[in-house]
Amino acid sequence: MLFLLNLEYLGPHRIDAYVSKNGLRVIFYAGETRAVELVTPELPSFQETLGSMGYREVLLAAKLLRSIPQDKAEKFDALTIGAPVTINLLNMKAYFWIVILTIPARL
């Protein structure tokens, strides 16, 4: 699951979460160093809480947004513009035209 957040005092955040039957992997990507510094000390407590909820394998991390892998960055970019995550560069231009042409119908 991918989440986009723009927090007023902490800047842009991207959250990459994967949930399985027994585990949870969440990477918090923050746009500002200060946000990573605030989130990181809270991760052990969050991990403990998740463990008490039944998750046996929990991986939590906080990283700077610039360290996001290219494939994930492309998926987040697609979410930002409201495009399907599976869209590729070849049909991106067509997608933009569809969006532009349907705007009057949405008003």
N, C-alpha and C positions, 0 to 999 in steps of 0.2 A: 504494500500500500504506500502511496506517495501522498504527502501532505505539503501544502504551501501555506506559509504564514508570513505576514509582515507585521511584526510587533513594533509598536510605537517607539519604545525606548531601546529596543535591542536589534532593530533592523530586520532584514529578510532572513527567514528560516526555511529550510527544506528538511522534511523528515522522511526517511526511507525506512519503512517497517516491514518486517516479514514475520508472519505468525504461522507456526506449525502446531501439531497436536501437543507436543511437549515443550516447545521452545518459542522464543521470541528474540528477534534481532532488530534493534532500532539504532539508526545512526542519525543524530541531529546535526545538520549542517547549518552553521550560522554565518552571517555576513560580516560580523564584527568579532574581533578577538575578545572583547569584553564579555560578549554573550557566551562564548565557549568557556571562558574563565568562571562565569557564574553557573553554568550548567554542570560542568565536569565534577565539582565536589558533591553534587546532589545525586549523581548516578549510582553510587553504592547503596544509598538508602532506597532509591527507586528499584534497584535490582533485588534488594531484600524483600520489598513489598511484593514484587512480581513473583518471587520465589514462594512467598507465603500464599499466593493465589493459585499455586500449582504448577507454575512454569519451572521445569527442571533445568532447562538450558536457556540462559539469558545472556545476551550480549548487548551491551549498551555502550555507545561512544558519542562524543561530541567533537566535531571537526569544523574547520573553516570551510566556508562555501567554495572557496577556490580549489579545494582538494577533492571535490566531487568528481567521480569518474565520468568520462565523456559520455558513455552510454546512458548513465543516469541523468546527466545534465540535459541531454536531448529530450528525455522523457519529461523532466520537470518543465523544460521550455514549452513542450507541447501542451502540458496542463495549463501553463500560464496563459496561453492564447486560446485555450478551450478546444484545441485540436485533439483528435483521438491519439492515444499514446503510440499506436502502431503506424502512424503516418510517417512517410519517408520524405526525403528532400524532393524527389521527383514529383510527388503529387501535392506538395505544400503550396505551390503557386495556385493550383486548381482549387485547393481548399480555401485560400484567401479570397479568390473570386466568388466562390459560393457564399462565403460569409458576407462579403460586401454586397452581393446582389440580393441577399435575403434580409438585409437590415430594414428596408422599408416595410417589408411584410411583418416584421416583429414590432413595429411602432404602433 
